[in-house]
Amino acid sequence: MEVVATTPQTPTSQSRSTSDRPSANRPTAVEWRDVRFAYAPASDASHKSANRVLDGASLAVAQGEFCLLTGGTGAGKTTLLRMAKPEVAPNGSRSGDVLVMGRDVAHFSAAESAGTVGYVAQVPSTQIVCDSVWHELAFGLESLGMPQAEMHRRVAEVCYFLGLDRLFRRRTDELSGGEQQLVALASVLAMEPRVLLLDEPLSNLDARLRLQTREEIRKIQRATKITTVFVTHDQEEAMSISDRIVVMKAGVVQQIGKPQEVYDDPVNLFVAKFLGTPPINVWKGEIRNEKLCIGDALLLDAPGQKDRAVFVGIRPEGFVLKEDGPLICRLGGVEVMGRDISIVSTHEASLNSTIRSIISAETKVDTAAETVRFAVKPAKVFVFDGSSEERIRI
């Protein structure tokens, strides 16, 4: 068994289960190299009271890749994204390099930036500047002095692709939130940028429009193969639409990898808790005599490991209902979910208010019993150091 050094508590280093660079056979489209950034009050020229947002973030996104930045509030994901677009880059103290198609974005002219990097804001109305949908879609192309024939071709093409023909002659102030989002996206796509930056573009939509627009964005990305970097705090989006996800916390990249790989192999407790619905069940435990224990329950062997306090994470699908299972919980109820059922229980060592165990609906549960007993699936059990919260592999 080995300990994976992740140091999530120390923001000056980064934790990854995979490289921050894309596959060697795919050229890089956008890259952040050891980027640090802090906001500071305008009166503080020395930046001594600066609010640090990014602390040594590095990431390379391949051409044609769909990469998603995720993390909680204050993780630094939006700041990292905006630093790749000079017109919307935040003001503050910064260091490190941001490259798009191999060039430092700081050296882009306004026209180069407009034609190379597309940006869609969280609130689309902040980007819509024209009265009609047609003029909004053509506005960026007109500003570049594009010939009328080519401009009409691009606008017509993107409208057809996004199904915006019905909105062609509408006023922009008559559009719904979802329609505004599609128009803002279409106006950027009409520019045919090399890189597309999406800053939580779905956060203000209702559930139905959110799902519909999410599917449209993924369909567009696959069809155009445009390099896309998408920011969200929604873990369902993180797991469902991207090629790779980047999990951030307090300005530090915690882990980079394919969504399922990150879910199945979190490098620290934060990543394990951030991904997953229902969330992972976390317990206070210990390694004792080379055994992983929760209270008196001996869950798994831990050969070669010294005695220590640990956190034990068990995914909801990691439980096996068993009459003589070592883990005994107080039964709270059973929720039927169709093909599965969720057993709701409690345990004095659990850090969750309730424990959710997802098992097959074909399994019979004695709902009249006071307790329920579980064995666990080793691949769904993760162990973390009780002090550093680093992953311990057993």
C-alpha positions in Angstrom: 0.0 0.0 0.0 1.2 3.5 -0.8 0.4 7.0 0.2 -0.3 9.4 -2.6 1.2 12.8 -1.8 -1.5 15.4 -2.6 -1.1 18.1 0.1 -4.6 19.6 -0.4 -4.1 21.7 2.7 -1.1 23.5 1.3 -2.2 25.7 -1.7 1.4 26.1 -3.0 1.4 22.6 -4.6 -1.0 20.8 -6.9 -2.5 17.4 -6.7 -3.2 15.3 -9.8 -3.9 11.7 -10.6 -3.0 12.4 -14.2 -0.8 14.9 -16.0 -1.9 18.5 -16.4 -1.0 18.1 -20.1 -3.1 16.5 -22.8 -2.1 13.4 -24.8 1.2 13.8 -26.6 -0.4 13.1 -30.0 -2.7 16.1 -29.7 -1.3 19.7 -30.0 -2.2 22.1 -27.2 -4.8 24.8 -27.8 -4.8 26.7 -24.5 -2.4 26.4 -21.6 -2.0 28.0 -18.2 1.5 27.8 -16.7 2.0 28.2 -13.0 -0.6 31.0 -12.9 -1.0 33.0 -9.7 -3.4 35.8 -9.3 -4.7 38.1 -6.4 -7.2 40.9 -6.2 -6.1 43.9 -4.2 -7.7 47.1 -3.0 -7.0 50.0 -5.4 -5.3 51.9 -2.6 -2.9 49.0 -1.8 -0.1 49.4 -4.4 2.0 46.9 -2.5 -0.7 44.2 -2.7 0.0 43.2 0.9 -3.7 42.8 1.6 -4.3 41.0 -1.7 -7.0 38.4 -1.9 -5.3 35.4 -3.5 -7.5 33.6 -6.0 -5.1 31.4 -8.0 -1.9 29.8 -6.5 0.3 28.1 -9.1 -2.4 26.7 -11.4 -1.2 24.8 -14.4 -3.3 23.2 -17.1 -3.0 22.3 -20.8 -6.1 21.7 -23.0 -5.6 19.8 -26.3 -7.0 21.0 -29.6 -10.6 19.7 -30.0 -10.9 18.8 -26.3 -13.9 19.5 -24.0 -12.3 20.3 -20.7 -14.4 21.3 -17.6 -13.3 23.3 -14.6 -15.2 22.6 -11.5 -15.0 23.2 -7.7 -16.9 25.1 -5.0 -17.4 28.8 -4.7 -14.1 30.6 -4.5 -12.2 27.8 -6.2 -10.7 30.2 -8.8 -12.2 28.4 -11.8 -13.8 31.5 -13.4 -10.7 33.6 -12.8 -8.6 31.0 -14.5 -10.9 30.9 -17.4 -11.1 34.6 -17.9 -7.3 35.0 -17.9 -7.4 33.4 -21.4 -9.5 36.2 -22.8 -7.7 39.6 -22.5 -10.9 41.6 -22.8 -12.5 40.0 -19.7 -9.4 39.2 -17.7 -9.6 40.4 -14.1 -7.4 43.2 -12.8 -4.9 42.4 -10.1 -1.5 41.1 -9.2 -0.6 38.1 -11.5 2.3 35.9 -12.6 2.7 32.9 -14.9 1.9 32.5 -18.6 -1.4 31.9 -20.5 -0.9 30.7 -24.0 -3.5 30.2 -26.8 -2.4 28.3 -29.9 1.2 28.7 -28.6 1.1 32.5 -28.2 0.9 34.6 -25.0 -2.6 36.1 -24.9 -1.1 39.3 -23.5 0.2 40.0 -26.9 -3.0 39.5 -28.8 -4.6 42.4 -30.6 -8.3 43.0 -30.1 -9.0 41.5 -33.5 -6.8 38.5 -32.9 -8.5 37.8 -29.6 -12.0 38.2 -31.1 -11.1 35.7 -33.9 -9.2 33.2 -31.7 -10.9 33.1 -28.3 -14.7 33.1 -27.9 -16.2 33.8 -24.5 -19.8 33.3 -23.2 -20.6 34.9 -19.9 -22.7 33.4 -17.0 -25.4 36.0 -17.7 -25.9 36.2 -21.5 -27.7 39.5 -21.3 -24.5 41.2 -20.4 -23.1 40.3 -23.8 -26.1 41.1 -25.9 -25.7 44.6 -27.3 -28.1 44.7 -30.3 -31.9 45.0 -30.6 -32.5 42.2 -33.0 -31.2 38.6 -33.0 -29.9 39.0 -36.6 -27.8 42.1 -35.8 -26.6 40.5 -32.6 -25.3 37.4 -34.5 -23.7 39.6 -37.2 -22.3 42.3 -34.8 -18.9 40.6 -34.2 -18.4 39.8 -37.9 -19.3 43.3 -38.9 -16.7 44.7 -36.5 -14.1 42.6 -38.3 -15.1 44.1 -41.6 -16.2 40.8 -43.0 -17.7 40.8 -46.5 -21.5 40.7 -46.5 -21.7 37.4 -48.4 -19.4 35.5 -45.9 -21.2 37.2 -42.9 -24.6 36.1 -44.1 -23.3 32.5 -44.7 -21.9 32.2 -41.2 -25.0 33.6 -39.5 -27.3 31.4 -41.5 -25.1 28.4 -40.8 -25.0 28.8 -37.0 -28.7 29.6 -36.9 -29.5 26.4 -38.7 -27.2 24.4 -36.5 -28.7 25.7 -33.3 -32.2 25.8 -34.5 -32.5 29.6 -34.2 -34.2 30.1 -37.5 -37.5 30.8 -35.6 -35.8 33.6 -33.7 -34.1 35.2 -36.6 -36.2 38.3 -36.7 -37.1 38.5 -33.0 -36.0 41.3 -30.7 -33.4 40.3 -28.2 -35.4 41.8 -25.3 -38.3 39.4 -26.1 -36.1 36.3 -25.7 -36.3 33.9 -22.7 -33.3 33.2 -20.7 -32.6 30.0 -22.5 -33.0 31.7 -25.9 -30.7 34.5 -24.8 -28.1 31.9 -23.9 -28.3 30.2 -27.3 -28.1 33.6 -29.1 -25.0 34.6 -27.0 -23.4 31.2 -27.9 -24.4 31.5 -31.5 -22.8 35.0 -31.8 -19.5 33.6 -30.5 -19.6 30.5 -32.7 -20.3 32.6 -35.8 -16.8 34.1 -35.2 -15.4 30.6 -35.6 -12.9 31.0 -32.8 -10.2 28.4 -32.2 -11.0 28.2 -28.4 -14.4 28.6 -26.7 -14.6 29.6 -23.1 -18.0 29.1 -21.3 -18.4 30.6 -17.8 -21.2 28.8 -16.1 -23.5 29.3 -19.1 -26.3 27.2 -17.7 -26.5 28.3 -14.1 -29.5 30.7 -14.6 -31.7 28.3 -16.6 -34.4 26.1 -15.2 -33.8 22.3 -15.0 -35.4 21.5 -18.4 -33.6 24.2 -20.3 -30.4 23.5 -18.5 -30.4 19.9 -19.7 -31.5 20.8 -23.2 -28.9 23.5 -23.6 -26.2 21.3 -22.1 -26.9 18.7 -24.8 -26.8 21.3 -27.5 -23.4 22.6 -26.3 -22.0 19.1 -26.3 -23.5 18.4 -29.8 -22.0 21.6 -31.2 -18.6 20.8 -29.7 -18.5 17.3 -31.1 -19.6 18.5 -34.5 -17.2 21.5 -34.8 -14.4 20.0 -32.7 -13.8 23.4 -31.2 -11.6 23.4 -28.1 -13.9 24.1 -25.2 -13.2 25.0 -21.6 -16.4 25.0 -19.5 -16.8 26.3 -16.0 -19.4 24.9 -13.6 -19.9 24.1 -10.0 -22.6 21.5 -10.9 -21.1 18.0 -10.5 -23.7 16.4 -12.7 -22.5 18.6 -15.6 -18.9 17.8 -14.6 -19.5 14.1 -14.9 -21.7 14.0 -18.0 -20.3 16.2 -20.8 -16.6 16.6 -20.7 -13.5 14.7 -21.9 -11.5 15.7 -18.8 -12.4 17.5 -15.6 -10.3 19.7 -13.5 -11.3 19.9 -9.8 -10.1 23.0 -8.0 -10.1 24.3 -4.4 -8.9 27.6 -3.1 -7.0 28.4 -6.3 -5.2 25.1 -6.4 -5.8 22.3 -9.0 -6.6 19.2 -6.9 -7.0 16.6 -9.6 -7.2 16.3 -13.4 -8.6 13.3 -15.3 -11.4 11.7 -17.2 -14.7 12.1 -15.2 -15.2 8.5 -14.3 -11.5 8.0 -13.4 -11.6 11.0 -11.0 -14.8 9.6 -9.4 -13.3 6.1 -9.1 -9.9 7.2 -7.9 -10.0 10.5 -5.9 -6.6 11.8 -4.7 -7.9 13.4 -1.6 -11.0 13.7 0.6 -12.1 17.0 -1.0 -12.3 15.5 -4.4 -14.1 12.4 -3.1 -16.7 14.5 -1.4 -17.1 16.9 -4.2 -18.1 14.4 -6.9 -21.0 12.0 -6.6 -24.8 12.0 -6.1 -25.8 10.9 -3.6 -22.5 12.1 -1.9 -19.9 9.7 -0.6 -20.4 8.5 3.0 -17.5 9.6 5.2 -16.7 8.1 8.5 -14.1 8.5 11.3 -12.0 5.4 11.3 -8.6 4.1 12.1 -6.0 1.6 10.9 -5.4 -0.8 13.8 -3.1 -3.8 13.6 -3.0 -3.6 9.8 -6.8 -3.6 9.6 -9.1 -0.8 8.5 -11.7 -0.2 11.2 -14.8 1.8 11.8 -15.4 1.5 15.5 -15.4 -2.2 16.3 -16.1 -3.2 12.7 -13.1 -4.6 10.8 -13.7 -3.7 7.2 -10.6 -4.5 5.1 -7.0 -5.6 5.5 -4.4 -2.8 5.5 -1.1 -4.7 5.2 2.1 -2.7 6.0 0.2 0.3 7.4 1.0 1.8 10.7 -1.8 2.5 13.2 -3.3 5.9 12.7 -6.6 7.9 12.6 -8.2 8.0 9.1 -11.2 9.1 7.3 -13.1 6.3 5.4 -15.1 7.2 2.4 -17.6 4.6 1.0 -19.6 5.4 -2.1 -23.3 4.8 -1.9 -23.0 1.9 -4.3 -20.2 0.3 -2.3 -22.4 -1.4 0.3 -23.5 -5.1 0.3 -26.4 -6.0 2.5 -25.3 -9.1 4.5 -26.7 -10.7 7.6 -23.3 -11.1 9.2 -21.7 -8.0 7.7 -19.2 -6.2 9.9 -20.7 -2.7 9.6 -23.8 -2.3 11.8 -26.0 0.8 11.2 -29.2 1.9 12.7 -31.9 1.6 10.0 -33.8 4.8 9.3 -35.9 3.8 6.2 -35.9 2.5 2.7 -36.5 4.6 -0.4 -37.6 2.9 -3.6 -35.9 4.4 -6.8 -37.1 1.9 -9.4 -34.3 -0.5 -10.3 -32.5 0.4 -7.1 -33.4 1.1 -3.5 -31.7 3.5 -1.1 -31.2 2.3 2.5 -31.1 5.3 4.8 -29.3 4.7 8.1 -27.1 6.3 10.8 -23.9 5.5 12.6 -22.1 7.2 15.4 -18.8 7.3 13.5 -20.4 8.8 10.3 -19.7 12.4 9.4 -22.8 12.4 7.3 -26.1 13.1 9.1 -27.5 10.1 7.2 -25.9 7.2 5.4 -27.2 6.3 2.0 -26.6 2.8 0.6 -27.7 2.1 -2.9 -28.5 -1.6 -3.6 -30.5 -3.5 -6.1 -34.3 -3.4 -5.8 -34.3 -7.2 -6.0 -32.7 -7.3 -2.5 -35.1 -7.8 0.3 -34.8 -5.5 3.3 -36.4 -6.1 6.6 -37.9 -2.6 7.2 -39.1 -3.6 10.6 -35.5 -4.2 11.9 -33.8 -1.7 14.1 -30.4 -2.2 12.5 -29.0 -3.2 9.1 -25.6 -4.9 8.5 -23.3 -4.3 5.5 -20.1 -5.7 4.0 -18.3 -3.4 1.6 -17.0 -3.5 -2.0 -13.2 -2.8 -1.7 -13.1 -0.8 -4.9 -15.7 1.6 -3.5 -13.9 2.3 -0.2 -11.3 5.1 0.0 -9.0 5.8 2.9 -7.6 9.2 3.7 -5.1 10.4 6.3 -6.8 11.8 9.4 -4.6 14.9 9.4 -3.7 15.8 5.8 -6.7 14.2 4.2 -4.4 12.7 1.6 -5.4 9.4 0.0 -4.0 6.2 1.4 -4.1 3.2 -1.0 -4.8 -0.1 0.6 
